[in-house]
Amino acid sequence: MKYRIISAIILVFTSAFFQSTILEIIEIFGVRPNLLIVLTVIISLLRSPVESGIMALSFGISMDLLMGKTIGWYGLLFFLVSIPISLINEKLYREKFLVLFSLTFVATITIETLFAFILFIFKDLSHMPYLFGTIVLPEALYNSILIFLLFRPIKKVYGLLDRIDRRRNRLSA
């Protein structure tokens, strides 16, 4: 169990580090991928609702800290998006192209649109179509492509952690 907690902490910190440093360089047309949304979708597909909810909340809080504008909104949105995905994850063929692409695309659009709506709720909402067309949709496409590079390695790491837990539980029983 402690390996799982340590690996989760390492995953949150390294993904926040990559989101704030290296992914700044990989901008295409002024849009960079959101690694934290991609990891939220991956963990929601691979783990239970409780574990994926905790990880999504951690990713969201780290995204809030990176953005620096508000604290808690991304955490709430990541959490609310991860729960439905993790509830249906066993009914899906997780490694299929369409499942990975569509879940990442919908999750990105949901999170970024709701966050923009929250930010502009007391301001002029006329910027929403421009924001949606120039930032949200390209980011959703970018994230949907990025998930294919990250899904298998993260699945292997979680498989390794599961084997370590099974071996430790078998020896301690």
N, C-alpha and C positions, 0 to 999 in steps of 0.2 A: 504494500500500500504506500509506503513512504517513497518507493521508486516512482510511483504514479504521480504523487504530489510534486516531487522534485522535478520530474519531466514536464509537468504542466506549468510550473513556475518558469522553467527554462524556456518552454515554448512561448509563453506570454511575453517574456522579456526580449527574447531574440526576435520575435515577430514585430514587436513594437520598435525595436532598434532598426530592423530592416525597413519597416514602413516609414520611419522618419529620416533615414539616411540614404540607403541604397536605392530605394524605389523612387526617390526624388530625381535620380539620374535617368530612369527609364520612362520618362514622360513621353507620350506620343500625342501630338496635337493639344498640348497643355493639359492632358489628363493622365494621371498615374493610377496604377491598380491599387486596390485596397486589399492588402494581404490579410488583414484582420477579418474582413467579411468572408473571404475565401476559406480561411481556417475555421471560422464559425460554421460554415456549411459542411466542411469536411468532417469536423468532429461531431456535428449533429447527425451526419449520416452513419458514423461509425460507433457512436457511444449511446448510452442510455439517456433518457430525458434529464435526469438529475445532473449527471456529469456534463452533458452538453450545455445545460443551462448555466452551470457554474462557470464553465470555460467561456461561454458567450458573454456572460456578465463581466468576466475578467478582461476579455478582449475589448468589450465596449468601454469599460472604465479606462483602459489604457488608451483607447482611441480618444476618449474625452480629455485625458491628460495631454495627449499629443496636440489636439486641436486648440485647447486652452480657452475656448469661448464659454462653454457651459460644462458642468459636471453632472453626469447621470443620464443624459438623454440618449447618447449612443449605447450606454450600458443597458438601458431599458429596451431600446429598439433591437439590439443584438439578441437579448434574452427572449423577446417576444417572437423574433423570427426563428430562433433555434428550436423552440419547443415544438411547433407543428412539424418541423422537419424530422426531429428525433422521434416523434410519436409515430410517424409513418415509415421510418427508415427500414424496418424489417420487411415491409411489404414491397419494397422497391429493389430493382436490380441496380445496386449502388455503383457498379463500374461501367454502366452503359453511358454512352456519349450523351444521349438526349437527357437522361436524368441529371447528370452532373451539370450540363450546360444550362438546362432550364431552371433548376433549383438555384444555381448561383446567379443567373440573370434576374430571376424574380426576387431573390433575397436582396440583391444590390439595389434594384429599383425601389423596392419597398423601404429599405432602410434610408437610402439617400433622399427619396422623395418626402418621406415623413419628417426627416431631419430638416430639410429645407422648408417644409411647411411650418414646422415648429419655430424655426428661426424667423420666418417672415410672417408669422400669424398676426402680429400687430403692426406690420408695415404693409407696403404695397405688394400685392401678390401678382402684379403684372409681369414680374421677372421670372415667374415659375416656368412658362413654356420655353424661354431662352435657356434657363438653367437646365431644364430637363433635356433639351435637345443637344446642348453643347457639353454638358458634364455628366449627367446621370446615365444616359444611354451609352455613350462611349465607355464610361467606366464599367457599366454592366457587361458590355462585350469583352472588355479587357479582362475583367475578373473571370468571366466564363471561359476564357482561353487559359488563364493562369491556373485554374483548378486542375487541368489535365497534367500539368507539370508537378503538382504537389500532392495529388490524391494518393498515388501508389506509395511514395516514400513514407508519408504519414501513416498510411494503413499498415505498412511493415513495422514501423516503430511501435504502434499500438499492439500489433500482433506479438512482437517481442515482449512488451510489457505484460501482456496477458499470459504468455508462456512462463515468464518469471514468477508472476503471482500464483499460477497453478502449481509450479514446482515448489515454491515456498510453502504454500498451503498444504501440499501433499506431504512434505517433510515435517511440518509442524503438527500434523494430525496424529 
